[in-house]
Amino acid sequence: MTAIKDYTVHIDNKKRITLRGALYKYYNVKEYDNGCIILEPRELTIPDGISVSSLEDMDKAIKNFNLGNISEPIDL
């Protein structure tokens, strides 16, 4: 594997580093006991939709609410 960038970074007061010209917004970090840190790019995506089981659970919750089958109020 060939390095396309090679530079030194330092940790700031909040123990952060800055990646220059990062291609991705999110990275998965793996830190090993020998001091190596691996950054793997991640792209967060919006799910295609709500699963069928989640929709069924929501329908059941609304049905119970409309029937008055609810718990006592919680004092926060």
PDB file of N, CA, C, O and CB in Angstrom:
ATOM      1  N   MET A   1       0.843  -1.159   0.000  1.00  0.00           N
ATOM      2  CA  MET A   1       0.000   0.000   0.000  1.00  0.00           C
ATOM      3  C   MET A   1       0.902   1.241   0.000  1.00  0.00           C
ATOM      4  O   MET A   1       1.860   1.314   0.769  1.00  0.00           O
ATOM      5  CB  MET A   1      -0.966  -0.012   1.218  1.00  0.00           C
ATOM      6  N   THR A   2       0.597   2.196  -0.849  1.00  0.00           N
ATOM      7  CA  THR A   2       1.397   3.403  -0.983  1.00  0.00           C
ATOM      8  C   THR A   2       0.738   4.565  -0.246  1.00  0.00           C
ATOM      9  O   THR A   2      -0.467   4.783  -0.370  1.00  0.00           O
ATOM     10  CB  THR A   2       1.599   3.753  -2.464  1.00  0.00           C
ATOM     11  N   ALA A   3       1.529   5.305   0.517  1.00  0.00           N
ATOM     12  CA  ALA A   3       1.001   6.467   1.238  1.00  0.00           C
ATOM     13  C   ALA A   3       0.836   7.629   0.260  1.00  0.00           C
ATOM     14  O   ALA A   3       1.744   7.931  -0.514  1.00  0.00           O
ATOM     15  CB  ALA A   3       1.942   6.869   2.421  1.00  0.00           C
ATOM     16  N   ILE A   4      -0.336   8.283   0.299  1.00  0.00           N
ATOM     17  CA  ILE A   4      -0.545   9.452  -0.558  1.00  0.00           C
ATOM     18  C   ILE A   4      -0.316  10.748   0.215  1.00  0.00           C
ATOM     19  O   ILE A   4      -0.155  11.807  -0.392  1.00  0.00           O
ATOM     20  CB  ILE A   4      -1.961   9.436  -1.148  1.00  0.00           C
ATOM     21  N   LYS A   5      -0.300  10.677   1.557  1.00  0.00           N
ATOM     22  CA  LYS A   5       0.028  11.818   2.412  1.00  0.00           C
ATOM     23  C   LYS A   5       0.885  11.307   3.563  1.00  0.00           C
ATOM     24  O   LYS A   5       0.707  10.187   4.042  1.00  0.00           O
ATOM     25  CB  LYS A   5      -1.268  12.536   2.942  1.00  0.00           C
ATOM     26  N   ASP A   6       1.810  12.143   3.992  1.00  0.00           N
ATOM     27  CA  ASP A   6       2.656  11.795   5.127  1.00  0.00           C
ATOM     28  C   ASP A   6       2.955  13.080   5.880  1.00  0.00           C
ATOM     29  O   ASP A   6       3.732  13.915   5.416  1.00  0.00           O
ATOM     30  CB  ASP A   6       3.978  11.075   4.670  1.00  0.00           C
ATOM     31  N   TYR A   7       2.329  13.237   7.058  1.00  0.00           N
ATOM     32  CA  TYR A   7       2.555  14.439   7.841  1.00  0.00           C
ATOM     33  C   TYR A   7       2.414  14.114   9.321  1.00  0.00           C
ATOM     34  O   TYR A   7       1.867  13.075   9.689  1.00  0.00           O
ATOM     35  CB  TYR A   7       1.575  15.557   7.429  1.00  0.00           C
ATOM     36  N   THR A   8       2.908  15.006  10.161  1.00  0.00           N
ATOM     37  CA  THR A   8       2.878  14.825  11.602  1.00  0.00           C
ATOM     38  C   THR A   8       1.742  15.651  12.186  1.00  0.00           C
ATOM     39  O   THR A   8       1.540  16.800  11.796  1.00  0.00           O
ATOM     40  CB  THR A   8       4.230  15.218  12.240  1.00  0.00           C
ATOM     41  N   VAL A   9       1.008  15.071  13.112  1.00  0.00           N
ATOM     42  CA  VAL A   9      -0.069  15.789  13.799  1.00  0.00           C
ATOM     43  C   VAL A   9       0.227  15.804  15.287  1.00  0.00           C
ATOM     44  O   VAL A   9       1.038  15.019  15.777  1.00  0.00           O
ATOM     45  CB  VAL A   9      -1.458  15.136  13.518  1.00  0.00           C
ATOM     46  N   HIS A  10      -0.432  16.697  15.997  1.00  0.00           N
ATOM     47  CA  HIS A  10      -0.301  16.723  17.449  1.00  0.00           C
ATOM     48  C   HIS A  10      -1.689  16.676  18.066  1.00  0.00           C
ATOM     49  O   HIS A  10      -2.677  17.020  17.418  1.00  0.00           O
ATOM     50  CB  HIS A  10       0.474  17.985  17.923  1.00  0.00           C
ATOM     51  N   ILE A  11      -1.759  16.256  19.298  1.00  0.00           N
ATOM     52  CA  ILE A  11      -3.023  16.186  20.022  1.00  0.00           C
ATOM     53  C   ILE A  11      -3.254  17.532  20.700  1.00  0.00           C
ATOM     54  O   ILE A  11      -2.356  18.060  21.356  1.00  0.00           O
ATOM     55  CB  ILE A  11      -3.019  15.017  21.067  1.00  0.00           C
ATOM     56  N   ASP A  12      -4.460  18.091  20.545  1.00  0.00           N
ATOM     57  CA  ASP A  12      -4.760  19.371  21.179  1.00  0.00           C
ATOM     58  C   ASP A  12      -5.162  19.155  22.640  1.00  0.00           C
ATOM     59  O   ASP A  12      -5.079  18.041  23.156  1.00  0.00           O
ATOM     60  CB  ASP A  12      -5.882  20.109  20.412  1.00  0.00           C
ATOM     61  N   ASN A  13      -5.596  20.228  23.295  1.00  0.00           N
ATOM     62  CA  ASN A  13      -5.940  20.157  24.719  1.00  0.00           C
ATOM     63  C   ASN A  13      -7.090  19.204  25.022  1.00  0.00           C
ATOM     64  O   ASN A  13      -7.192  18.681  26.131  1.00  0.00           O
ATOM     65  CB  ASN A  13      -6.291  21.525  25.221  1.00  0.00           C
ATOM     66  N   LYS A  14      -7.958  18.978  24.033  1.00  0.00           N
ATOM     67  CA  LYS A  14      -9.095  18.069  24.223  1.00  0.00           C
ATOM     68  C   LYS A  14      -8.804  16.677  23.661  1.00  0.00           C
ATOM     69  O   LYS A  14      -9.722  15.890  23.429  1.00  0.00           O
ATOM     70  CB  LYS A  14     -10.349  18.645  23.558  1.00  0.00           C
ATOM     71  N   LYS A  15      -7.525  16.381  23.444  1.00  0.00           N
ATOM     72  CA  LYS A  15      -7.043  15.085  22.948  1.00  0.00           C
ATOM     73  C   LYS A  15      -7.631  14.737  21.577  1.00  0.00           C
ATOM     74  O   LYS A  15      -8.059  13.606  21.346  1.00  0.00           O
ATOM     75  CB  LYS A  15      -7.388  13.981  23.949  1.00  0.00           C
ATOM     76  N   ARG A  16      -7.647  15.726  20.665  1.00  0.00           N
ATOM     77  CA  ARG A  16      -8.137  15.550  19.303  1.00  0.00           C
ATOM     78  C   ARG A  16      -7.006  15.773  18.319  1.00  0.00           C
ATOM     79  O   ARG A  16      -6.037  16.472  18.615  1.00  0.00           O
ATOM     80  CB  ARG A  16      -9.304  16.508  19.008  1.00  0.00           C
ATOM     81  N   ILE A  17      -7.140  15.171  17.147  1.00  0.00           N
ATOM     82  CA  ILE A  17      -6.226  15.455  16.048  1.00  0.00           C
ATOM     83  C   ILE A  17      -7.057  15.959  14.874  1.00  0.00           C
ATOM     84  O   ILE A  17      -8.267  15.736  14.817  1.00  0.00           O
ATOM     85  CB  ILE A  17      -5.386  14.187  15.652  1.00  0.00           C
ATOM     86  N   THR A  18      -6.405  16.632  13.949  1.00  0.00           N
ATOM     87  CA  THR A  18      -7.078  17.142  12.762  1.00  0.00           C
ATOM     88  C   THR A  18      -6.519  16.434  11.540  1.00  0.00           C
ATOM     89  O   THR A  18      -5.305  16.365  11.346  1.00  0.00           O
ATOM     90  CB  THR A  18      -6.910  18.680  12.636  1.00  0.00           C
ATOM     91  N   LEU A  19      -7.421  15.909  10.717  1.00  0.00           N
ATOM     92  CA  LEU A  19      -7.015  15.281   9.460  1.00  0.00           C
ATOM     93  C   LEU A  19      -7.088  16.332   8.357  1.00  0.00           C
ATOM     94  O   LEU A  19      -8.143  16.926   8.132  1.00  0.00           O
ATOM     95  CB  LEU A  19      -7.918  14.040   9.121  1.00  0.00           C
ATOM     96  N   ARG A  20      -6.000  16.555   7.688  1.00  0.00           N
ATOM     97  CA  ARG A  20      -5.967  17.550   6.616  1.00  0.00           C
ATOM     98  C   ARG A  20      -6.587  16.974   5.348  1.00  0.00           C
ATOM     99  O   ARG A  20      -6.226  15.881   4.911  1.00  0.00           O
ATOM    100  CB  ARG A  20      -4.519  18.016   6.343  1.00  0.00           C
ATOM    101  N   GLY A  21      -7.508  17.707   4.772  1.00  0.00           N
ATOM    102  CA  GLY A  21      -8.112  17.300   3.504  1.00  0.00           C
ATOM    103  C   GLY A  21      -8.816  15.959   3.574  1.00  0.00           C
ATOM    104  O   GLY A  21      -8.768  15.190   2.615  1.00  0.00           O
ATOM    105  N   ALA A  22      -9.468  15.663   4.687  1.00  0.00           N
ATOM    106  CA  ALA A  22     -10.156  14.384   4.851  1.00  0.00           C
ATOM    107  C   ALA A  22     -11.215  14.215   3.769  1.00  0.00           C
ATOM    108  O   ALA A  22     -11.949  15.152   3.458  1.00  0.00           O
ATOM    109  CB  ALA A  22     -10.798  14.283   6.251  1.00  0.00           C
ATOM    110  N   LEU A  23     -11.287  13.030   3.205  1.00  0.00           N
ATOM    111  CA  LEU A  23     -12.229  12.754   2.130  1.00  0.00           C
ATOM    112  C   LEU A  23     -13.606  12.361   2.646  1.00  0.00           C
ATOM    113  O   LEU A  23     -14.588  12.445   1.909  1.00  0.00           O
ATOM    114  CB  LEU A  23     -11.691  11.664   1.247  1.00  0.00           C
ATOM    115  N   TYR A  24     -13.690  11.933   3.904  1.00  0.00           N
ATOM    116  CA  TYR A  24     -14.950  11.480   4.477  1.00  0.00           C
ATOM    117  C   TYR A  24     -15.244  12.268   5.743  1.00  0.00           C
ATOM    118  O   TYR A  24     -14.338  12.824   6.365  1.00  0.00           O
ATOM    119  CB  TYR A  24     -14.911   9.966   4.774  1.00  0.00           C
ATOM    120  N   LYS A  25     -16.521  12.312   6.122  1.00  0.00           N
ATOM    121  CA  LYS A  25     -16.929  13.023   7.322  1.00  0.00           C
ATOM    122  C   LYS A  25     -16.821  12.130   8.557  1.00  0.00           C
ATOM    123  O   LYS A  25     -16.552  12.622   9.653  1.00  0.00           O
ATOM    124  CB  LYS A  25     -18.356  13.540   7.168  1.00  0.00           C
ATOM    125  N   TYR A  26     -17.028  10.827   8.388  1.00  0.00           N
ATOM    126  CA  TYR A  26     -17.006   9.889   9.508  1.00  0.00           C
ATOM    127  C   TYR A  26     -15.959   8.803   9.272  1.00  0.00           C
ATOM    128  O   TYR A  26     -15.759   8.336   8.151  1.00  0.00           O
ATOM    129  CB  TYR A  26     -18.397   9.257   9.714  1.00  0.00           C
ATOM    130  N   TYR A  27     -15.300   8.418  10.360  1.00  0.00           N
ATOM    131  CA  TYR A  27     -14.296   7.359  10.310  1.00  0.00           C
ATOM    132  C   TYR A  27     -14.507   6.409  11.488  1.00  0.00           C
ATOM    133  O   TYR A  27     -14.877   6.835  12.582  1.00  0.00           O
ATOM    134  CB  TYR A  27     -12.857   7.954  10.329  1.00  0.00           C
ATOM    135  N   ASN A  28     -14.268   5.130  11.254  1.00  0.00           N
ATOM    136  CA  ASN A  28     -14.225   4.146  12.323  1.00  0.00           C
ATOM    137  C   ASN A  28     -12.773   4.061  12.779  1.00  0.00           C
ATOM    138  O   ASN A  28     -11.868   3.911  11.959  1.00  0.00           O
ATOM    139  CB  ASN A  28     -14.777   2.741  11.854  1.00  0.00           C
ATOM    140  N   VAL A  29     -12.553   4.156  14.082  1.00  0.00           N
ATOM    141  CA  VAL A  29     -11.194   4.172  14.628  1.00  0.00           C
ATOM    142  C   VAL A  29     -10.915   2.854  15.326  1.00  0.00           C
ATOM    143  O   VAL A  29     -11.713   2.391  16.141  1.00  0.00           O
ATOM    144  CB  VAL A  29     -10.999   5.358  15.607  1.00  0.00           C
ATOM    145  N   LYS A  30      -9.771   2.250  15.002  1.00  0.00           N
ATOM    146  CA  LYS A  30      -9.295   1.058  15.694  1.00  0.00           C
ATOM    147  C   LYS A  30      -7.919   1.385  16.246  1.00  0.00           C
ATOM    148  O   LYS A  30      -6.995   1.713  15.502  1.00  0.00           O
ATOM    149  CB  LYS A  30      -9.253  -0.196  14.743  1.00  0.00           C
ATOM    150  N   GLU A  31      -7.799   1.289  17.573  1.00  0.00           N
ATOM    151  CA  GLU A  31      -6.525   1.582  18.222  1.00  0.00           C
ATOM    152  C   GLU A  31      -5.971   0.278  18.785  1.00  0.00           C
ATOM    153  O   GLU A  31      -6.662  -0.446  19.501  1.00  0.00           O
ATOM    154  CB  GLU A  31      -6.690   2.660  19.350  1.00  0.00           C
ATOM    155  N   TYR A  32      -4.725  -0.009  18.455  1.00  0.00           N
ATOM    156  CA  TYR A  32      -4.097  -1.256  18.874  1.00  0.00           C
ATOM    157  C   TYR A  32      -3.125  -1.011  20.014  1.00  0.00           C
ATOM    158  O   TYR A  32      -2.639   0.103  20.207  1.00  0.00           O
ATOM    159  CB  TYR A  32      -3.378  -1.918  17.700  1.00  0.00           C
ATOM    160  N   ASP A  33      -2.846  -2.081  20.774  1.00  0.00           N
ATOM    161  CA  ASP A  33      -1.981  -1.937  21.948  1.00  0.00           C
ATOM    162  C   ASP A  33      -0.533  -1.617  21.592  1.00  0.00           C
ATOM    163  O   ASP A  33       0.241  -1.239  22.471  1.00  0.00           O
ATOM    164  CB  ASP A  33      -2.023  -3.199  22.767  1.00  0.00           C
ATOM    165  N   ASN A  34      -0.147  -1.761  20.315  1.00  0.00           N
ATOM    166  CA  ASN A  34       1.215  -1.399  19.915  1.00  0.00           C
ATOM    167  C   ASN A  34       1.325   0.074  19.503  1.00  0.00           C
ATOM    168  O   ASN A  34       2.387   0.520  19.068  1.00  0.00           O
ATOM    169  CB  ASN A  34       1.672  -2.290  18.766  1.00  0.00           C
ATOM    170  N   GLY A  35       0.217   0.833  19.643  1.00  0.00           N
ATOM    171  CA  GLY A  35       0.231   2.261  19.334  1.00  0.00           C
ATOM    172  C   GLY A  35      -0.308   2.608  17.960  1.00  0.00           C
ATOM    173  O   GLY A  35      -0.507   3.786  17.661  1.00  0.00           O
ATOM    174  N   CYS A  36      -0.550   1.620  17.118  1.00  0.00           N
ATOM    175  CA  CYS A  36      -1.086   1.887  15.776  1.00  0.00           C
ATOM    176  C   CYS A  36      -2.563   2.261  15.861  1.00  0.00           C
ATOM    177  O   CYS A  36      -3.319   1.700  16.655  1.00  0.00           O
ATOM    178  CB  CYS A  36      -0.897   0.654  14.854  1.00  0.00           C
ATOM    179  N   ILE A  37      -2.955   3.220  15.026  1.00  0.00           N
ATOM    180  CA  ILE A  37      -4.351   3.640  14.922  1.00  0.00           C
ATOM    181  C   ILE A  37      -4.757   3.512  13.461  1.00  0.00           C
ATOM    182  O   ILE A  37      -4.087   4.040  12.574  1.00  0.00           O
ATOM    183  CB  ILE A  37      -4.559   5.112  15.449  1.00  0.00           C
ATOM    184  N   ILE A  38      -5.855   2.810  13.215  1.00  0.00           N
ATOM    185  CA  ILE A  38      -6.374   2.616  11.862  1.00  0.00           C
ATOM    186  C   ILE A  38      -7.684   3.389  11.733  1.00  0.00           C
ATOM    187  O   ILE A  38      -8.596   3.213  12.541  1.00  0.00           O
ATOM    188  CB  ILE A  38      -6.586   1.094  11.546  1.00  0.00           C
ATOM    189  N   LEU A  39      -7.773   4.240  10.722  1.00  0.00           N
ATOM    190  CA  LEU A  39      -9.005   4.972  10.421  1.00  0.00           C
ATOM    191  C   LEU A  39      -9.619   4.377   9.166  1.00  0.00           C
ATOM    192  O   LEU A  39      -8.983   4.340   8.113  1.00  0.00           O
ATOM    193  CB  LEU A  39      -8.732   6.502  10.240  1.00  0.00           C
ATOM    194  N   GLU A  40     -10.858   3.912   9.280  1.00  0.00           N
ATOM    195  CA  GLU A  40     -11.572   3.387   8.123  1.00  0.00           C
ATOM    196  C   GLU A  40     -12.749   4.304   7.825  1.00  0.00           C
ATOM    197  O   GLU A  40     -13.565   4.567   8.708  1.00  0.00           O
ATOM    198  CB  GLU A  40     -12.051   1.925   8.369  1.00  0.00           C
ATOM    199  N   PRO A  41     -12.848   4.797   6.586  1.00  0.00           N
ATOM    200  CA  PRO A  41     -13.943   5.714   6.269  1.00  0.00           C
ATOM    201  C   PRO A  41     -15.300   5.042   6.392  1.00  0.00           C
ATOM    202  O   PRO A  41     -15.462   3.868   6.058  1.00  0.00           O
ATOM    203  CB  PRO A  41     -13.771   6.269   4.868  1.00  0.00           C
ATOM    204  N   ARG A  42     -16.269   5.801   6.874  1.00  0.00           N
ATOM    205  CA  ARG A  42     -17.647   5.339   6.995  1.00  0.00           C
ATOM    206  C   ARG A  42     -18.548   6.364   6.338  1.00  0.00           C
ATOM    207  O   ARG A  42     -18.350   7.570   6.486  1.00  0.00           O
ATOM    208  CB  ARG A  42     -18.048   5.112   8.485  1.00  0.00           C
ATOM    209  N   GLU A  43     -19.532   5.877   5.616  1.00  0.00           N
ATOM    210  CA  GLU A  43     -20.544   6.745   5.045  1.00  0.00           C
ATOM    211  C   GLU A  43     -21.867   6.380   5.684  1.00  0.00           C
ATOM    212  O   GLU A  43     -22.381   5.281   5.474  1.00  0.00           O
ATOM    213  CB  GLU A  43     -20.606   6.619   3.489  1.00  0.00           C
ATOM    214  N   LEU A  44     -22.427   7.304   6.471  1.00  0.00           N
ATOM    215  CA  LEU A  44     -23.702   7.052   7.111  1.00  0.00           C
ATOM    216  C   LEU A  44     -24.804   7.261   6.095  1.00  0.00           C
ATOM    217  O   LEU A  44     -24.806   8.249   5.361  1.00  0.00           O
ATOM    218  CB  LEU A  44     -23.901   7.961   8.340  1.00  0.00           C
ATOM    219  N   THR A  45     -25.737   6.331   6.054  1.00  0.00           N
ATOM    220  CA  THR A  45     -26.833   6.420   5.092  1.00  0.00           C
ATOM    221  C   THR A  45     -28.159   6.418   5.823  1.00  0.00           C
ATOM    222  O   THR A  45     -28.274   5.907   6.937  1.00  0.00           O
ATOM    223  CB  THR A  45     -26.775   5.260   4.081  1.00  0.00           C
ATOM    224  N   ILE A  46     -29.142   6.987   5.190  1.00  0.00           N
ATOM    225  CA  ILE A  46     -30.502   6.986   5.709  1.00  0.00           C
ATOM    226  C   ILE A  46     -31.142   5.658   5.312  1.00  0.00           C
ATOM    227  O   ILE A  46     -31.053   5.258   4.151  1.00  0.00           O
ATOM    228  CB  ILE A  46     -31.330   8.211   5.167  1.00  0.00           C
ATOM    229  N   PRO A  47     -31.787   4.968   6.259  1.00  0.00           N
ATOM    230  CA  PRO A  47     -32.420   3.695   5.916  1.00  0.00           C
ATOM    231  C   PRO A  47     -33.479   3.876   4.838  1.00  0.00           C
ATOM    232  O   PRO A  47     -34.080   4.943   4.711  1.00  0.00           O
ATOM    233  CB  PRO A  47     -33.042   3.060   7.156  1.00  0.00           C
ATOM    234  N   ASP A  48     -33.698   2.819   4.068  1.00  0.00           N
ATOM    235  CA  ASP A  48     -34.690   2.872   3.000  1.00  0.00           C
ATOM    236  C   ASP A  48     -36.094   3.105   3.538  1.00  0.00           C
ATOM    237  O   ASP A  48     -36.910   3.745   2.874  1.00  0.00           O
ATOM    238  CB  ASP A  48     -34.657   1.590   2.194  1.00  0.00           C
ATOM    239  N   GLY A  49     -36.381   2.609   4.702  1.00  0.00           N
ATOM    240  CA  GLY A  49     -37.708   2.770   5.275  1.00  0.00           C
ATOM    241  C   GLY A  49     -37.772   2.128   6.643  1.00  0.00           C
ATOM    242  O   GLY A  49     -36.771   1.633   7.162  1.00  0.00           O
ATOM    243  N   ILE A  50     -38.952   2.142   7.216  1.00  0.00           N
ATOM    244  CA  ILE A  50     -39.170   1.533   8.519  1.00  0.00           C
ATOM    245  C   ILE A  50     -39.547   0.074   8.297  1.00  0.00           C
ATOM    246  O   ILE A  50     -40.340  -0.246   7.411  1.00  0.00           O
ATOM    247  CB  ILE A  50     -40.275   2.291   9.328  1.00  0.00           C
ATOM    248  N   SER A  51     -38.973  -0.801   9.110  1.00  0.00           N
ATOM    249  CA  SER A  51     -39.237  -2.224   8.945  1.00  0.00           C
ATOM    250  C   SER A  51     -40.698  -2.549   9.249  1.00  0.00           C
ATOM    251  O   SER A  51     -41.381  -1.804   9.951  1.00  0.00           O
ATOM    252  CB  SER A  51     -38.313  -3.043   9.849  1.00  0.00           C
ATOM    253  N   VAL A  52     -41.160  -3.669   8.710  1.00  0.00           N
ATOM    254  CA  VAL A  52     -42.543  -4.096   8.892  1.00  0.00           C
ATOM    255  C   VAL A  52     -42.843  -4.340  10.367  1.00  0.00           C
ATOM    256  O   VAL A  52     -43.913  -3.977  10.855  1.00  0.00           O
ATOM    257  CB  VAL A  52     -42.825  -5.362   8.076  1.00  0.00           C
ATOM    258  N   SER A  53     -41.903  -4.953  11.073  1.00  0.00           N
ATOM    259  CA  SER A  53     -42.144  -5.237  12.498  1.00  0.00           C
ATOM    260  C   SER A  53     -42.242  -3.941  13.307  1.00  0.00           C
ATOM    261  O   SER A  53     -43.042  -3.864  14.240  1.00  0.00           O
ATOM    262  CB  SER A  53     -41.017  -6.131  13.069  1.00  0.00           C
ATOM    263  N   SER A  54     -41.453  -2.932  12.972  1.00  0.00           N
ATOM    264  CA  SER A  54     -41.542  -1.644  13.660  1.00  0.00           C
ATOM    265  C   SER A  54     -42.887  -0.981  13.401  1.00  0.00           C
ATOM    266  O   SER A  54     -43.490  -0.415  14.313  1.00  0.00           O
ATOM    267  CB  SER A  54     -40.405  -0.718  13.216  1.00  0.00           C
ATOM    268  N   LEU A  55     -43.355  -1.050  12.168  1.00  0.00           N
ATOM    269  CA  LEU A  55     -44.661  -0.477  11.848  1.00  0.00           C
ATOM    270  C   LEU A  55     -45.768  -1.206  12.608  1.00  0.00           C
ATOM    271  O   LEU A  55     -46.699  -0.570  13.101  1.00  0.00           O
ATOM    272  CB  LEU A  55     -44.922  -0.541  10.331  1.00  0.00           C
ATOM    273  N   GLU A  56     -45.676  -2.536  12.706  1.00  0.00           N
ATOM    274  CA  GLU A  56     -46.673  -3.305  13.450  1.00  0.00           C
ATOM    275  C   GLU A  56     -46.659  -2.929  14.921  1.00  0.00           C
ATOM    276  O   GLU A  56     -47.720  -2.807  15.533  1.00  0.00           O
ATOM    277  CB  GLU A  56     -46.425  -4.806  13.290  1.00  0.00           C
ATOM    278  N   ASP A  57     -45.465  -2.741  15.508  1.00  0.00           N
ATOM    279  CA  ASP A  57     -45.359  -2.337  16.911  1.00  0.00           C
ATOM    280  C   ASP A  57     -45.972  -0.959  17.135  1.00  0.00           C
ATOM    281  O   ASP A  57     -46.640  -0.735  18.145  1.00  0.00           O
ATOM    282  CB  ASP A  57     -43.893  -2.338  17.356  1.00  0.00           C
ATOM    283  N   MET A  58     -45.751  -0.034  16.203  1.00  0.00           N
ATOM    284  CA  MET A  58     -46.333   1.303  16.326  1.00  0.00           C
ATOM    285  C   MET A  58     -47.857   1.242  16.231  1.00  0.00           C
ATOM    286  O   MET A  58     -48.555   1.926  16.980  1.00  0.00           O
ATOM    287  CB  MET A  58     -45.769   2.236  15.239  1.00  0.00           C
ATOM    288  N   ASP A  59     -48.378   0.419  15.305  1.00  0.00           N
ATOM    289  CA  ASP A  59     -49.826   0.260  15.181  1.00  0.00           C
ATOM    290  C   ASP A  59     -50.427  -0.310  16.463  1.00  0.00           C
ATOM    291  O   ASP A  59     -51.492   0.123  16.903  1.00  0.00           O
ATOM    292  CB  ASP A  59     -50.164  -0.647  13.992  1.00  0.00           C
ATOM    293  N   LYS A  60     -49.732  -1.295  17.065  1.00  0.00           N
ATOM    294  CA  LYS A  60     -50.207  -1.901  18.306  1.00  0.00           C
ATOM    295  C   LYS A  60     -50.198  -0.873  19.437  1.00  0.00           C
ATOM    296  O   LYS A  60     -51.124  -0.844  20.247  1.00  0.00           O
ATOM    297  CB  LYS A  60     -49.339  -3.120  18.681  1.00  0.00           C
ATOM    298  N   ALA A  61     -49.174  -0.038  19.503  1.00  0.00           N
ATOM    299  CA  ALA A  61     -49.086   0.982  20.544  1.00  0.00           C
ATOM    300  C   ALA A  61     -50.214   2.001  20.413  1.00  0.00           C
ATOM    301  O   ALA A  61     -50.815   2.381  21.418  1.00  0.00           O
ATOM    302  CB  ALA A  61     -47.730   1.689  20.484  1.00  0.00           C
ATOM    303  N   ILE A  62     -50.508   2.445  19.210  1.00  0.00           N
ATOM    304  CA  ILE A  62     -51.595   3.409  18.984  1.00  0.00           C
ATOM    305  C   ILE A  62     -52.939   2.787  19.306  1.00  0.00           C
ATOM    306  O   ILE A  62     -53.806   3.447  19.880  1.00  0.00           O
ATOM    307  CB  ILE A  62     -51.585   3.913  17.534  1.00  0.00           C
ATOM    308  N   LYS A  63     -53.126   1.519  18.940  1.00  0.00           N
ATOM    309  CA  LYS A  63     -54.381   0.821  19.245  1.00  0.00           C
ATOM    310  C   LYS A  63     -54.582   0.745  20.758  1.00  0.00           C
ATOM    311  O   LYS A  63     -55.676   1.020  21.251  1.00  0.00           O
ATOM    312  CB  LYS A  63     -54.382  -0.605  18.626  1.00  0.00           C
ATOM    313  N   ASN A  64     -53.531   0.372  21.502  1.00  0.00           N
ATOM    314  CA  ASN A  64     -53.623   0.309  22.963  1.00  0.00           C
ATOM    315  C   ASN A  64     -53.908   1.686  23.548  1.00  0.00           C
ATOM    316  O   ASN A  64     -54.686   1.806  24.495  1.00  0.00           O
ATOM    317  CB  ASN A  64     -52.327  -0.261  23.560  1.00  0.00           C
ATOM    318  N   PHE A  65     -53.287   2.725  22.997  1.00  0.00           N
ATOM    319  CA  PHE A  65     -53.517   4.090  23.477  1.00  0.00           C
ATOM    320  C   PHE A  65     -54.978   4.489  23.278  1.00  0.00           C
ATOM    321  O   PHE A  65     -55.603   5.039  24.184  1.00  0.00           O
ATOM    322  CB  PHE A  65     -52.589   5.085  22.749  1.00  0.00           C
ATOM    323  N   ASN A  66     -55.515   4.213  22.103  1.00  0.00           N
ATOM    324  CA  ASN A  66     -56.907   4.566  21.808  1.00  0.00           C
ATOM    325  C   ASN A  66     -57.883   3.781  22.673  1.00  0.00           C
ATOM    326  O   ASN A  66     -58.964   4.283  22.981  1.00  0.00           O
ATOM    327  CB  ASN A  66     -57.214   4.323  20.336  1.00  0.00           C
ATOM    328  N   LEU A  67     -57.528   2.553  23.075  1.00  0.00           N
ATOM    329  CA  LEU A  67     -58.385   1.748  23.947  1.00  0.00           C
ATOM    330  C   LEU A  67     -58.228   2.131  25.415  1.00  0.00           C
ATOM    331  O   LEU A  67     -58.954   1.622  26.270  1.00  0.00           O
ATOM    332  CB  LEU A  67     -58.073   0.271  23.766  1.00  0.00           C
ATOM    333  N   GLY A  68     -57.293   3.016  25.710  1.00  0.00           N
ATOM    334  CA  GLY A  68     -57.052   3.427  27.088  1.00  0.00           C
ATOM    335  C   GLY A  68     -56.162   2.479  27.858  1.00  0.00           C
ATOM    336  O   GLY A  68     -56.041   2.589  29.078  1.00  0.00           O
ATOM    337  N   ASN A  69     -55.545   1.555  27.165  1.00  0.00           N
ATOM    338  CA  ASN A  69     -54.641   0.578  27.787  1.00  0.00           C
ATOM    339  C   ASN A  69     -53.258   1.213  27.895  1.00  0.00           C
ATOM    340  O   ASN A  69     -52.356   0.917  27.111  1.00  0.00           O
ATOM    341  CB  ASN A  69     -54.583  -0.765  26.961  1.00  0.00           C
ATOM    342  N   ILE A  70     -53.115   2.099  28.893  1.00  0.00           N
ATOM    343  CA  ILE A  70     -51.871   2.836  29.039  1.00  0.00           C
ATOM    344  C   ILE A  70     -51.371   2.734  30.471  1.00  0.00           C
ATOM    345  O   ILE A  70     -52.131   2.359  31.363  1.00  0.00           O
ATOM    346  CB  ILE A  70     -52.058   4.305  28.637  1.00  0.00           C
ATOM    347  N   SER A  71     -50.131   3.055  30.699  1.00  0.00           N
ATOM    348  CA  SER A  71     -49.551   3.011  32.035  1.00  0.00           C
ATOM    349  C   SER A  71     -49.871   4.302  32.779  1.00  0.00           C
ATOM    350  O   SER A  71     -50.373   5.269  32.206  1.00  0.00           O
ATOM    351  CB  SER A  71     -48.023   2.789  31.963  1.00  0.00           C
ATOM    352  N   GLU A  72     -49.565   4.284  34.074  1.00  0.00           N
ATOM    353  CA  GLU A  72     -49.739   5.484  34.885  1.00  0.00           C
ATOM    354  C   GLU A  72     -48.719   6.525  34.455  1.00  0.00           C
ATOM    355  O   GLU A  72     -47.639   6.173  33.979  1.00  0.00           O
ATOM    356  CB  GLU A  72     -49.595   5.164  36.398  1.00  0.00           C
ATOM    357  N   PRO A  73     -49.052   7.829  34.618  1.00  0.00           N
ATOM    358  CA  PRO A  73     -48.073   8.877  34.275  1.00  0.00           C
ATOM    359  C   PRO A  73     -46.810   8.757  35.117  1.00  0.00           C
ATOM    360  O   PRO A  73     -46.857   8.353  36.279  1.00  0.00           O
ATOM    361  CB  PRO A  73     -48.691  10.270  34.466  1.00  0.00           C
ATOM    362  N   ILE A  74     -45.692   9.111  34.519  1.00  0.00           N
ATOM    363  CA  ILE A  74     -44.406   9.056  35.202  1.00  0.00           C
ATOM    364  C   ILE A  74     -43.984  10.478  35.571  1.00  0.00           C
ATOM    365  O   ILE A  74     -43.967  11.369  34.721  1.00  0.00           O
ATOM    366  CB  ILE A  74     -43.325   8.365  34.312  1.00  0.00           C
ATOM    367  N   ASP A  75     -43.647  10.682  36.837  1.00  0.00           N
ATOM    368  CA  ASP A  75     -43.209  11.991  37.297  1.00  0.00           C
ATOM    369  C   ASP A  75     -41.711  12.141  37.037  1.00  0.00           C
ATOM    370  O   ASP A  75     -40.893  11.540  37.734  1.00  0.00           O
ATOM    371  CB  ASP A  75     -43.531  12.185  38.803  1.00  0.00           C
ATOM    372  N   LEU A  76     -41.359  12.932  36.049  1.00  0.00           N
ATOM    373  CA  LEU A  76     -39.955  13.132  35.730  1.00  0.00           C
ATOM    374  C   LEU A  76     -39.362  14.215  36.588  1.00  0.00           C
ATOM    375  O   LEU A  76     -38.178  14.526  36.460  1.00  0.00           O
ATOM    376  CB  LEU A  76     -39.779  13.472  34.268  1.00  0.00           C
TER     377      LEU A  76
END
